[in-house]
Amino acid sequence: MDLMEYIDKGGILVYILIALNVIGFTIILWKLFTLPRKNAMINKIKQKLETNAQSSTYAQIEYEVKKLETGLTYIKNIATVAPLLGLLGTVIGVYKSFEAISKSGLGDPTIFSNGIAIALITTITGLIVAIPHHLAYNHFISQLDSIELKAKKEIGDK
């Protein structure tokens, strides 16, 4: 069986998970290119503080870091929802298996194997989508904490 057959067999939930994966990885790639520039971010905060002298240093740092968090909520939500959608697919697949058994009995195992296949495919897909999004979210939060600490250390002392 090739990949497209697995996707088709998994049903609509697998297509939803693939769409979420594409959205999530787009945001992850965007963040991979925008967040690592710590010194540039700190210089930007310094410039904003110089132009707006009445603003609190820590408030400005917090504001700029919050702006950098844009998109991370989507990554976190995808990491949270993907395994739940996989579990929903599991429940649907098991239900289809029991429905097939109740109609035809236990004589032929191929009758309920389709439901079990749906259950396994959606579970696997949900986990495949969730794991990298969870790792990416934690990585980006760690980077933002590092930027915030460095900014508070360099700018807050002045």
C-alpha positions as CSV (number, residue, x, y, z in Angstrom):
1,M,0.0,0.0,0.0
2,D,1.4,3.4,-0.9
3,L,1.1,6.6,1.1
4,M,-2.0,7.9,-0.7
5,E,-3.8,4.7,0.0
6,Y,-3.1,5.1,3.7
7,I,-4.2,8.7,3.6
8,D,-7.4,7.8,1.8
9,K,-8.1,4.9,4.2
10,G,-7.6,7.2,7.2
11,G,-10.4,9.4,6.0
12,I,-11.2,13.1,6.5
13,L,-9.4,13.3,9.8
14,V,-6.1,12.5,8.1
15,Y,-6.7,15.2,5.6
16,I,-7.4,17.7,8.4
17,L,-4.2,16.6,10.2
18,I,-2.2,17.1,7.0
19,A,-3.7,20.6,6.6
20,L,-2.8,21.4,10.2
21,N,0.7,20.1,9.6
22,V,1.2,22.3,6.6
23,I,0.0,25.4,8.5
24,G,2.1,24.5,11.5
25,F,5.3,23.9,9.6
26,T,4.8,27.1,7.6
27,I,4.8,29.0,11.0
28,I,7.7,26.9,12.3
29,L,9.8,27.8,9.2
30,W,8.9,31.5,9.6
31,K,9.9,31.4,13.2
32,L,13.1,29.6,12.5
33,F,14.2,32.5,10.3
34,T,12.9,35.3,12.5
35,L,13.7,34.4,16.1
36,P,17.4,33.5,16.1
37,R,18.6,37.0,15.7
38,K,18.9,37.9,19.4
39,N,21.2,40.9,19.0
40,A,19.1,42.4,16.3
41,M,16.0,42.1,18.5
42,I,17.8,43.7,21.5
43,N,19.0,46.5,19.3
44,K,15.5,47.1,18.1
45,I,14.3,47.3,21.7
46,K,17.1,49.7,22.6
47,Q,16.1,52.0,19.6
48,K,12.4,52.0,20.7
49,L,13.4,52.9,24.2
50,E,15.6,55.8,23.0
51,T,12.7,57.2,20.9
52,N,10.1,56.7,23.6
53,A,11.9,57.8,26.8
54,Q,8.8,57.8,28.9
55,S,8.2,54.1,28.4
56,S,9.3,51.7,31.1
57,T,12.3,49.6,30.1
58,Y,10.7,46.4,31.3
59,A,7.4,47.2,29.8
60,Q,9.0,47.8,26.4
61,I,10.9,44.6,26.6
62,E,7.8,42.6,27.6
63,Y,5.9,44.3,24.7
64,E,8.5,43.4,22.1
65,V,8.8,39.8,23.3
66,K,5.0,39.4,23.2
67,K,5.1,40.6,19.6
68,L,7.7,37.9,18.8
69,E,5.3,35.3,20.2
70,T,3.0,35.8,17.2
71,G,2.2,32.5,15.7
72,L,3.3,30.3,18.6
73,T,-0.2,29.9,19.8
74,Y,-1.1,28.2,16.5
75,I,1.9,25.8,16.9
76,K,0.8,25.0,20.5
77,N,-2.8,24.4,19.5
78,I,-1.8,22.1,16.6
79,A,0.4,20.1,19.0
80,T,-2.5,19.8,21.4
81,V,-5.3,19.1,18.9
82,A,-3.5,16.7,16.6
83,P,-3.4,13.7,19.1
84,L,-7.0,14.4,20.0
85,L,-8.0,14.2,16.3
86,G,-6.0,11.0,16.1
87,L,-7.9,9.6,19.1
88,L,-11.2,10.7,17.5
89,G,-10.2,8.7,14.5
90,T,-9.3,5.7,16.7
91,V,-12.8,5.9,18.3
92,I,-14.5,6.1,14.9
93,G,-12.4,3.2,13.6
94,V,-13.2,1.0,16.6
95,Y,-16.9,1.9,16.3
96,K,-16.9,0.9,12.6
97,S,-15.3,-2.4,13.6
98,F,-17.9,-3.2,16.2
99,E,-20.6,-2.1,13.8
100,A,-19.3,-4.5,11.2
101,I,-19.0,-7.3,13.8
102,S,-22.6,-6.7,14.9
103,K,-23.9,-7.0,11.4
104,S,-21.8,-9.9,10.1
105,G,-20.6,-11.7,13.2
106,L,-17.0,-12.8,14.0
107,G,-16.7,-15.4,11.2
108,D,-14.5,-13.3,8.9
109,P,-11.7,-11.1,10.4
110,T,-11.5,-8.9,7.3
111,I,-14.9,-7.6,8.1
112,F,-13.7,-5.5,11.1
113,S,-10.1,-5.0,9.9
114,N,-11.0,-1.8,7.9
115,G,-12.1,-0.1,11.2
116,I,-9.0,-1.1,13.0
117,A,-6.9,0.2,10.1
118,I,-8.7,3.6,10.3
119,A,-8.0,3.6,14.0
120,L,-4.3,2.9,13.6
121,I,-3.8,5.3,10.7
122,T,-5.4,8.3,12.4
123,T,-3.6,7.6,15.7
124,I,-0.2,7.4,13.9
125,T,-0.9,10.6,11.9
126,G,-2.0,12.5,15.0
127,L,1.2,11.7,16.8
128,I,3.3,12.4,13.7
129,V,1.8,15.8,13.5
130,A,1.9,16.6,17.2
131,I,5.4,15.6,18.2
132,P,7.4,18.0,16.0
133,H,5.0,20.9,16.8
134,H,5.4,20.3,20.5
135,L,9.2,20.2,20.2
136,A,9.2,23.4,18.0
137,Y,6.9,25.2,20.4
138,N,9.2,24.4,23.4
139,H,12.2,25.5,21.4
140,F,10.7,28.8,20.4
141,I,9.5,29.6,24.0
142,S,13.1,28.8,25.2
143,Q,14.5,31.2,22.6
144,L,12.0,33.9,23.6
145,D,12.9,33.5,27.3
146,S,16.6,33.8,26.3
147,I,16.0,37.0,24.3
148,E,14.0,38.5,27.2
149,L,16.6,37.6,29.8
150,K,19.4,39.0,27.6
151,A,17.5,42.2,27.0
152,K,16.7,42.7,30.6
153,K,20.3,42.1,31.5
154,E,21.8,44.4,28.8
155,I,19.1,47.1,28.8
156,G,17.7,46.9,32.3
157,D,21.0,47.8,33.9
158,K,21.4,51.1,32.0
